Amino acid sequence: MRRIRSTVWPVALIICALVPVLGTVASADETVADRLAEALTMYNELDYDKGIEIAQGLLARPTLSAQDSVAVFEVLSILTYAKGQTFEQESFGYLERISTIGPCLTPMPQDFWPQELRDRWYRLVKEKNALVCDHDPNLKTIAVMEFDNFSTGKYQEELGLLSKGLADFFEHDFAKISDLKVIERDKIPVVLEELKLQQTAAVDQATAVQVGKVLGAKFMVFGSITQMDESLARMVVRVVNVETSEIVASVDKEGKPKYSEMEKQLVQELAAKLDVKLNKETIGLIEEGGTDVKDAAGFYSLGLRYMDEYDYKLAYDNFKKAYELDPTFTEAKRKMEIYRPLAGQAS
């Protein structure tokens, strides 16, 4: 199913996400940020053409910096994309303009981009050999592969999608650690495609290393879950050093099937084994969010699948179900708000 266009996008969400870009443009010309904020307000009010007019007016300025231009084209791409499938190619064209200016000039894509734009961007920059930007050498770069599900009986089917959700949880919590640079997990399918590999039920160590080299990751994380009955589950996670192809850390938890609780404990154990020190504030952040409501985790994982398929209506519906089952599930709420407008839901 193709996506259904929206009625409202929460403008505050976009403006907050654009802060890194708008912050740079504001230093050169304070009114650029103001005008882009106004264009995004038009987006929220469904007056896409007015928003496009405002953003395009900025392109006529002779003093527009490269960072300014990137911010303007990003807003134009979002506004144009909102107008519907007929305008997709025009929206993608703005991404092309950004890649020509400099795909690594500012962080791209930002997390509020719908999945179709994200995927388009990755394939675009891959063609330009710019899928990977330079990283701070002081940071440990890490990427997370989708988990395997080695459960038996009914749990093989019931937990079939949780492998995707767990990888998302690990990525989300690793990103809270300032000494780690987490590579976007949705780059991995693009790399597998480039290497002419398929992500099968079991991702072996050699595949993880190949993917890591293309992504510029120092470490690749992959793991598995196994559940045999209602009271016993096991999660195993390994970290591979991409340069040496060796497993440098291996952790596991066994007990009641509280996968979110297991995940958060293993994130902290892995950080210790990678010589990454966590202060109390970071540990507190890691322990926030997630869910041990099995059905909530299941709906969230299903939402991720529909998101990847660009079926934003079903993605939103499942994120919403997850959040309703567990109102502390902050990741579900965030995804729900991002995909609310593309599902045709007013805020």
Disulfide bonds with the S-S distance in Angstrom:
Cys104-Cys133 1.92
